[in-house]
Amino acid sequence: MEEQAIIERIRTLHPDAVIDVAGEDCSFEVYVVSESFAGQGTLQRQKPILALFRDEIRSGALHALTVRAKTPAEQQGNSGLVQIRQ
């Protein structure tokens, strides 16, 4: 799966999000920063994003997808280990 395809699919759920993708082939980690995550727990943030890729995960076309979802305020408080491109 291509990084741009992953970004476009996540944008259908979170059009305001800043999204960055790392990985290759069939294993990716996505960083999604959106105000829409406010008030949600980790699983509430991750499940809808993972559901977008259900078919690819089931078929094995996508082996691993790690979702890191934060609000802008949480990202600001980050230790700086994750860089989000805007």
PyRosetta script that sets phi, psi and omega in degrees:
from pyrosetta import init, pose_from_sequence

init()
pose = pose_from_sequence("MEEQAIIERIRTLHPDAVIDVAGEDCSFEVYVVSESFAGQGTLQRQKPILALFRDEIRSGALHALTVRAKTPAEQQGNSGLVQIRQ")
pose.set_psi(1, 143.4)
pose.set_omega(1, -179.1)
pose.set_phi(2, -87.1)
pose.set_psi(2, 146.1)
pose.set_omega(2, 179.9)
pose.set_phi(3, -57.0)
pose.set_psi(3, -42.9)
pose.set_omega(3, -177.9)
pose.set_phi(4, -63.8)
pose.set_psi(4, -36.6)
pose.set_omega(4, 178.0)
pose.set_phi(5, -64.6)
pose.set_psi(5, -37.9)
pose.set_omega(5, 177.9)
pose.set_phi(6, -64.9)
pose.set_psi(6, -46.1)
pose.set_omega(6, 179.8)
pose.set_phi(7, -60.6)
pose.set_psi(7, -47.1)
pose.set_omega(7, -178.6)
pose.set_phi(8, -61.3)
pose.set_psi(8, -39.1)
pose.set_omega(8, -179.8)
pose.set_phi(9, -67.6)
pose.set_psi(9, -42.3)
pose.set_omega(9, 178.8)
pose.set_phi(10, -65.5)
pose.set_psi(10, -34.5)
pose.set_omega(10, 178.5)
pose.set_phi(11, -61.8)
pose.set_psi(11, -24.2)
pose.set_omega(11, 177.4)
pose.set_phi(12, -64.5)
pose.set_psi(12, -30.2)
pose.set_omega(12, 177.3)
pose.set_phi(13, -90.0)
pose.set_psi(13, -38.5)
pose.set_omega(13, -173.7)
pose.set_phi(14, -131.1)
pose.set_psi(14, 75.5)
pose.set_omega(14, -176.4)
pose.set_phi(15, -63.1)
pose.set_psi(15, -22.9)
pose.set_omega(15, -179.0)
pose.set_phi(16, -87.6)
pose.set_psi(16, -4.9)
pose.set_omega(16, -170.2)
pose.set_phi(17, -73.0)
pose.set_psi(17, 149.7)
pose.set_omega(17, 165.7)
pose.set_phi(18, -95.5)
pose.set_psi(18, 123.2)
pose.set_omega(18, -172.5)
pose.set_phi(19, -126.0)
pose.set_psi(19, 135.3)
pose.set_omega(19, 174.7)
pose.set_phi(20, -132.2)
pose.set_psi(20, 142.8)
pose.set_omega(20, -178.3)
pose.set_phi(21, -125.2)
pose.set_psi(21, 135.0)
pose.set_omega(21, 175.3)
pose.set_phi(22, -127.5)
pose.set_psi(22, 142.5)
pose.set_omega(22, 178.2)
pose.set_phi(23, 131.7)
pose.set_psi(23, -171.6)
pose.set_omega(23, 179.6)
pose.set_phi(24, -163.4)
pose.set_psi(24, 168.1)
pose.set_omega(24, 179.8)
pose.set_phi(25, 55.9)
pose.set_psi(25, -105.3)
pose.set_omega(25, -175.2)
pose.set_phi(26, -123.3)
pose.set_psi(26, 20.3)
pose.set_omega(26, -179.6)
pose.set_phi(27, -136.5)
pose.set_psi(27, 117.4)
pose.set_omega(27, -175.5)
pose.set_phi(28, -135.3)
pose.set_psi(28, 157.1)
pose.set_omega(28, 170.9)
pose.set_phi(29, -125.1)
pose.set_psi(29, 128.5)
pose.set_omega(29, 179.7)
pose.set_phi(30, -114.6)
pose.set_psi(30, 139.8)
pose.set_omega(30, 176.7)
pose.set_phi(31, -113.7)
pose.set_psi(31, 119.8)
pose.set_omega(31, -176.9)
pose.set_phi(32, -124.4)
pose.set_psi(32, 121.7)
pose.set_omega(32, 178.7)
pose.set_phi(33, -116.3)
pose.set_psi(33, 118.4)
pose.set_omega(33, -177.5)
pose.set_phi(34, -151.7)
pose.set_psi(34, 141.5)
pose.set_omega(34, 175.9)
pose.set_phi(35, -65.2)
pose.set_psi(35, -23.5)
pose.set_omega(35, -178.5)
pose.set_phi(36, -65.8)
pose.set_psi(36, -11.4)
pose.set_omega(36, 178.2)
pose.set_phi(37, -82.9)
pose.set_psi(37, -8.5)
pose.set_omega(37, -178.3)
pose.set_phi(38, -56.1)
pose.set_psi(38, 131.3)
pose.set_omega(38, 178.6)
pose.set_phi(39, 82.4)
pose.set_psi(39, -0.1)
pose.set_omega(39, 180.0)
pose.set_phi(40, -104.4)
pose.set_psi(40, 147.3)
pose.set_omega(40, 173.9)
pose.set_phi(41, -80.9)
pose.set_psi(41, 174.0)
pose.set_omega(41, -177.3)
pose.set_phi(42, -56.8)
pose.set_psi(42, -49.4)
pose.set_omega(42, -178.3)
pose.set_phi(43, -66.1)
pose.set_psi(43, -36.3)
pose.set_omega(43, 177.4)
pose.set_phi(44, -62.8)
pose.set_psi(44, -30.2)
pose.set_omega(44, 178.6)
pose.set_phi(45, -78.4)
pose.set_psi(45, -41.2)
pose.set_omega(45, -172.7)
pose.set_phi(46, -79.3)
pose.set_psi(46, -41.0)
pose.set_omega(46, -172.9)
pose.set_phi(47, -55.5)
pose.set_psi(47, -48.7)
pose.set_omega(47, -179.7)
pose.set_phi(48, -63.6)
pose.set_psi(48, -34.2)
pose.set_omega(48, 178.6)
pose.set_phi(49, -69.0)
pose.set_psi(49, -46.4)
pose.set_omega(49, 178.2)
pose.set_phi(50, -61.6)
pose.set_psi(50, -34.9)
pose.set_omega(50, 179.7)
pose.set_phi(51, -62.4)
pose.set_psi(51, -28.1)
pose.set_omega(51, 177.8)
pose.set_phi(52, -62.5)
pose.set_psi(52, -22.7)
pose.set_omega(52, -174.9)
pose.set_phi(53, -114.7)
pose.set_psi(53, 17.1)
pose.set_omega(53, -176.1)
pose.set_phi(54, -52.9)
pose.set_psi(54, -48.7)
pose.set_omega(54, -176.9)
pose.set_phi(55, -63.6)
pose.set_psi(55, -41.9)
pose.set_omega(55, 179.6)
pose.set_phi(56, -66.9)
pose.set_psi(56, -36.7)
pose.set_omega(56, 178.6)
pose.set_phi(57, -68.8)
pose.set_psi(57, -44.2)
pose.set_omega(57, 179.0)
pose.set_phi(58, -62.1)
pose.set_psi(58, -40.5)
pose.set_omega(58, -177.1)
pose.set_phi(59, -76.9)
pose.set_psi(59, -16.6)
pose.set_omega(59, -177.2)
pose.set_phi(60, 91.1)
pose.set_psi(60, -3.0)
pose.set_omega(60, 177.3)
pose.set_phi(61, -63.5)
pose.set_psi(61, -29.0)
pose.set_omega(61, 175.3)
pose.set_phi(62, -123.4)
pose.set_psi(62, 111.8)
pose.set_omega(62, -174.4)
pose.set_phi(63, -82.5)
pose.set_psi(63, -40.6)
pose.set_omega(63, -177.6)
pose.set_phi(64, -145.3)
pose.set_psi(64, 136.1)
pose.set_omega(64, 175.6)
pose.set_phi(65, -138.8)
pose.set_psi(65, 109.4)
pose.set_omega(65, 178.1)
pose.set_phi(66, -97.4)
pose.set_psi(66, 130.8)
pose.set_omega(66, -178.1)
pose.set_phi(67, -112.7)
pose.set_psi(67, 123.1)
pose.set_omega(67, 173.2)
pose.set_phi(68, -112.9)
pose.set_psi(68, 106.3)
pose.set_omega(68, -175.2)
pose.set_phi(69, -116.8)
pose.set_psi(69, 126.2)
pose.set_omega(69, -176.8)
pose.set_phi(70, -138.9)
pose.set_psi(70, 158.5)
pose.set_omega(70, 169.6)
pose.set_phi(71, -83.3)
pose.set_psi(71, 163.5)
pose.set_omega(71, 176.7)
pose.set_phi(72, -58.7)
pose.set_psi(72, -37.5)
pose.set_omega(72, 179.1)
pose.set_phi(73, -64.7)
pose.set_psi(73, -40.8)
pose.set_omega(73, 177.9)
pose.set_phi(74, -65.6)
pose.set_psi(74, -38.7)
pose.set_omega(74, 179.6)
pose.set_phi(75, -65.6)
pose.set_psi(75, -38.0)
pose.set_omega(75, 178.2)
pose.set_phi(76, -61.5)
pose.set_psi(76, -35.8)
pose.set_omega(76, -179.5)
pose.set_phi(77, -82.4)
pose.set_psi(77, 0.3)
pose.set_omega(77, -178.9)
pose.set_phi(78, -65.1)
pose.set_psi(78, 154.9)
pose.set_omega(78, -178.6)
pose.set_phi(79, -72.0)
pose.set_psi(79, -4.4)
pose.set_omega(79, -180.0)
pose.set_phi(80, 93.8)
pose.set_psi(80, 5.3)
pose.set_omega(80, -178.5)
pose.set_phi(81, -75.5)
pose.set_psi(81, -23.0)
pose.set_omega(81, -178.3)
pose.set_phi(82, -113.1)
pose.set_psi(82, 124.1)
pose.set_omega(82, 176.9)
pose.set_phi(83, -100.2)
pose.set_psi(83, 126.1)
pose.set_omega(83, 177.3)
pose.set_phi(84, -106.4)
pose.set_psi(84, 122.7)
pose.set_omega(84, 176.8)
pose.set_phi(85, -80.2)
pose.set_psi(85, 141.2)
pose.set_omega(85, 178.3)
pose.set_phi(86, -110.5)
pose.dump_pdb("model.pdb")
